[in-house]
Amino acid sequence: MKKNILLGVLGLVILFSFVCFYQNPFEKNDKSKAEIVSFDGKTNGADSLTELEQKVPIIIRGVKIDEVDVEREYSKIDGMFLGGHTKSSFKITDVYKNKLNNPKIKADNNILIYEYAMYDNKTNKIYTINDYKNMKKNNEYLLFLKEYDGIFATYGITLGKVSLDEKGSKDMSLKSLEHDSIEKEIADEARKKYLD
């Protein structure tokens, strides 16, 4: 009887070791190795910086503080990922336009920004709309914004986010913007205008 129990325990240890060796159930998903899944979304556009400035009620400069929340929506039928967004905290350093006279839009205030990429830890995938790339923590950006229920979002998804770090437009999208010369031209012109 003791021999059967000992063999059973030994079998479980071997099985557990095998599972851990080949599948490692304790390993956390590595976000840097996540598969990127991009959805195409209809966006508002602009043909020039002047047109973009006219279309948006808010133009600010500031720094991304952190990602505060990721909201995901799954199908109740099959559990499939349907969509979502990331909410990021953003500290305003300069206000160039506040047509809405929103009291939240002033220097030194933190506001919430909707970002169009979200990480799903269940599938280890990053879901993004139009290859949008979330802002990097502690990096500086020029944002052209619209407001939705007290939270702000960049106009035209990638168009309304201009990176002010040394990499420039490489930080706007997951894909190269070289093919989208108008968006690149607008970003370059915005950097020159608002950084001088």
C-alpha positions as CSV (number, residue, x, y, z in Angstrom):
1,M,0.0,0.0,0.0
2,K,2.8,2.4,0.9
3,K,4.6,1.5,-2.2
4,N,1.6,2.4,-4.4
5,I,1.2,5.8,-2.6
6,L,5.0,6.5,-3.1
7,L,4.7,5.6,-6.8
8,G,1.7,7.8,-7.2
9,V,3.4,10.8,-5.5
10,L,6.5,10.2,-7.6
11,G,4.4,10.0,-10.8
12,L,2.7,13.4,-9.9
13,V,6.1,15.0,-9.3
14,I,7.4,13.8,-12.7
15,L,4.2,15.0,-14.4
16,F,4.4,18.4,-12.7
17,S,8.1,18.7,-13.6
18,F,7.3,17.9,-17.2
19,V,4.5,20.5,-17.4
20,C,6.7,23.2,-15.8
21,F,9.6,22.4,-18.1
22,Y,7.7,22.5,-21.4
23,Q,4.9,25.0,-20.6
24,N,5.9,26.9,-17.5
25,P,2.5,27.9,-16.1
26,F,4.2,30.4,-13.7
27,E,5.8,32.4,-16.5
28,K,4.3,35.8,-17.0
29,N,3.5,37.1,-20.5
30,D,6.3,39.3,-21.9
31,K,4.7,42.4,-23.3
32,S,7.7,43.1,-25.4
33,K,7.2,39.8,-27.2
34,A,3.4,40.3,-27.7
35,E,1.9,39.8,-31.1
36,I,0.6,43.0,-32.6
37,V,-2.9,43.0,-34.0
38,S,-4.0,46.1,-35.9
39,F,-7.6,47.0,-36.7
40,D,-8.4,49.6,-39.4
41,G,-10.5,52.4,-38.1
42,K,-12.2,55.3,-39.9
43,T,-10.5,58.5,-38.8
44,N,-10.8,62.3,-39.3
45,G,-7.9,63.8,-41.2
46,A,-6.4,67.1,-42.2
47,D,-4.3,68.2,-45.2
48,S,-2.2,70.7,-43.4
49,L,-1.2,71.9,-39.9
50,T,-3.5,74.9,-40.3
51,E,-6.5,72.7,-41.1
52,L,-5.6,70.4,-38.1
53,E,-5.4,73.4,-35.8
54,Q,-8.8,74.7,-37.0
55,K,-10.5,71.3,-36.5
56,V,-9.4,70.7,-32.9
57,P,-10.6,72.6,-29.8
58,I,-7.5,71.8,-27.7
59,I,-3.8,72.0,-28.4
60,I,-1.4,71.2,-25.5
61,R,2.2,70.2,-24.8
62,G,3.2,67.9,-22.0
63,V,4.5,64.6,-20.7
64,K,3.0,61.2,-20.4
65,I,3.0,60.2,-16.7
66,D,1.7,56.6,-16.7
67,E,-0.9,54.2,-18.0
68,V,-3.7,54.4,-15.5
69,D,-6.1,51.8,-16.8
70,V,-6.7,49.4,-19.7
71,E,-10.3,48.7,-20.5
72,R,-11.0,45.6,-22.6
73,E,-14.3,44.3,-24.0
74,Y,-14.9,40.6,-24.7
75,S,-17.7,38.8,-26.5
76,K,-20.2,37.3,-24.1
77,I,-20.7,34.5,-26.6
78,D,-17.2,33.2,-27.3
79,G,-15.0,35.3,-25.1
80,M,-13.3,36.9,-28.2
81,F,-11.6,40.2,-27.8
82,L,-13.8,43.0,-29.2
83,G,-12.0,46.2,-28.4
84,G,-10.9,48.6,-25.7
85,H,-8.5,51.4,-25.0
86,T,-5.8,52.5,-22.6
87,K,-6.3,55.5,-20.3
88,S,-3.0,57.4,-19.7
89,S,-2.2,60.2,-17.3
90,F,-0.7,63.2,-19.0
91,K,0.8,66.3,-17.4
92,I,0.2,69.5,-19.3
93,T,3.2,71.9,-19.5
94,D,1.8,74.4,-22.1
95,V,-1.6,75.3,-23.4
96,Y,-1.8,76.7,-27.0
97,K,-5.5,76.4,-27.5
98,N,-8.5,75.8,-25.2
99,K,-11.5,76.7,-27.3
100,L,-13.8,74.9,-24.9
101,N,-12.5,76.9,-21.9
102,N,-12.2,73.6,-20.1
103,P,-10.9,74.3,-16.6
104,K,-8.9,71.0,-16.7
105,I,-6.8,72.4,-19.5
106,K,-4.1,74.4,-17.8
107,A,-0.4,74.1,-17.2
108,D,0.6,71.7,-14.4
109,N,-2.7,69.8,-14.5
110,N,-2.9,66.1,-15.1
111,I,-5.6,64.9,-17.5
112,L,-6.7,61.5,-18.8
113,I,-6.0,60.6,-22.5
114,Y,-7.6,57.7,-24.4
115,E,-4.9,55.8,-26.3
116,Y,-5.7,53.5,-29.2
117,A,-3.5,50.6,-28.3
118,M,-4.1,48.2,-25.4
119,Y,-2.3,45.1,-24.1
120,D,-4.4,42.0,-23.5
121,N,-2.6,39.8,-21.0
122,K,-5.0,36.8,-21.7
123,T,-3.7,36.4,-25.2
124,N,-0.3,38.3,-24.9
125,K,-1.4,40.5,-27.8
126,I,-1.3,44.2,-28.3
127,Y,-4.5,45.4,-30.1
128,T,-4.2,48.7,-31.9
129,I,-6.3,50.9,-34.2
130,N,-4.5,52.1,-37.3
131,D,-1.1,51.0,-35.9
132,Y,-1.4,53.6,-33.1
133,K,1.5,53.3,-30.7
134,N,0.9,54.4,-27.1
135,M,2.9,57.3,-25.8
136,K,6.1,56.5,-23.9
137,K,6.2,57.2,-20.2
138,N,8.1,60.4,-19.4
139,N,8.3,61.5,-23.0
140,E,7.1,64.8,-24.2
141,Y,4.3,65.3,-26.8
142,L,2.3,67.9,-28.6
143,L,-1.3,66.8,-28.6
144,F,-4.3,68.0,-30.8
145,L,-7.3,66.8,-28.8
146,K,-11.0,66.4,-28.7
147,E,-13.0,65.7,-25.5
148,Y,-15.2,62.7,-24.9
149,D,-17.1,62.6,-21.5
150,G,-14.3,64.3,-19.6
151,I,-11.5,62.3,-21.2
152,F,-9.4,63.5,-24.1
153,A,-8.4,61.7,-27.3
154,T,-6.0,62.6,-30.1
155,Y,-7.6,63.8,-33.3
156,G,-7.3,61.4,-36.2
157,I,-5.8,58.7,-34.0
158,T,-2.1,59.1,-34.9
159,L,-2.4,62.6,-36.6
160,G,-3.1,64.4,-33.3
161,K,0.0,63.0,-31.5
162,V,3.3,64.6,-32.2
163,S,6.4,63.2,-30.4
164,L,8.8,65.9,-29.3
165,D,11.7,63.6,-28.5
166,E,14.8,63.1,-30.7
167,K,13.1,60.2,-32.6
168,G,10.3,62.4,-33.8
169,S,7.7,60.7,-36.0
170,K,9.0,57.2,-35.3
171,D,7.1,57.3,-32.0
172,M,3.7,58.1,-33.5
173,S,2.8,54.8,-35.1
174,L,3.9,51.1,-35.1
175,K,4.6,51.4,-38.8
176,S,6.8,53.8,-40.6
177,L,5.2,57.1,-41.5
178,E,7.3,57.5,-44.6
179,H,4.5,56.2,-46.8
180,D,2.1,58.8,-45.2
181,S,3.9,62.0,-46.2
182,I,1.1,64.4,-45.3
183,E,1.0,63.1,-41.7
184,K,4.8,63.3,-41.5
185,E,4.8,66.9,-43.0
186,I,2.1,68.0,-40.5
187,A,4.2,66.6,-37.6
188,D,7.4,68.2,-38.8
189,E,5.7,71.6,-39.3
190,A,4.1,71.3,-35.8
191,R,7.4,70.7,-34.2
192,K,8.9,73.7,-35.9
193,K,6.0,76.0,-35.0
194,Y,5.5,75.0,-31.4
195,L,9.1,74.3,-30.4
196,D,10.4,77.7,-31.6
